[in-house]
Amino acid sequence: KDWEKSIASAEAWINVAHIRLTTRRLARYCFNS
C-alpha cells in the first residue's frame, strides 16, 4: 500500500506541475494578445 501511495503522490505532483505550466502559458498568451 505504501508503494501505491507514493505513485499516487507522484502523479499528483505531475498534475500540479502540468497545471502550473498550462496556466503560465495561458497567462502569457492572454497578456500578449
C-alpha positions as CSV (number, residue, x, y, z in Angstrom):
1,K,0.0,0.0,0.0
2,D,2.9,2.3,0.7
3,W,4.1,1.8,-2.9
4,E,0.6,2.7,-4.3
5,K,0.6,5.9,-2.1
6,S,4.0,7.0,-3.4
7,I,2.8,6.5,-7.0
8,A,-0.4,8.4,-6.3
9,S,1.5,11.4,-4.8
10,A,4.0,11.4,-7.7
11,E,1.0,11.6,-10.2
12,A,-0.5,14.4,-8.1
13,W,2.8,16.3,-8.3
14,I,2.9,15.8,-12.1
15,N,-0.6,17.1,-12.4
16,V,0.3,20.2,-10.3
17,A,3.3,20.9,-12.4
18,H,1.3,20.5,-15.6
19,I,-1.5,22.8,-14.4
20,R,1.1,25.5,-13.4
21,L,2.8,25.2,-16.8
22,T,-0.6,25.4,-18.6
23,T,-1.8,28.4,-16.6
24,R,1.5,30.2,-17.1
25,R,1.3,29.6,-20.9
26,L,-2.3,30.8,-21.0
27,A,-1.5,33.9,-18.9
28,R,1.4,34.8,-21.3
29,Y,-0.9,34.2,-24.3
30,C,-3.6,36.4,-22.9
31,F,-1.1,39.1,-21.8
32,N,0.5,39.3,-25.3
33,S,-2.8,39.4,-27.2
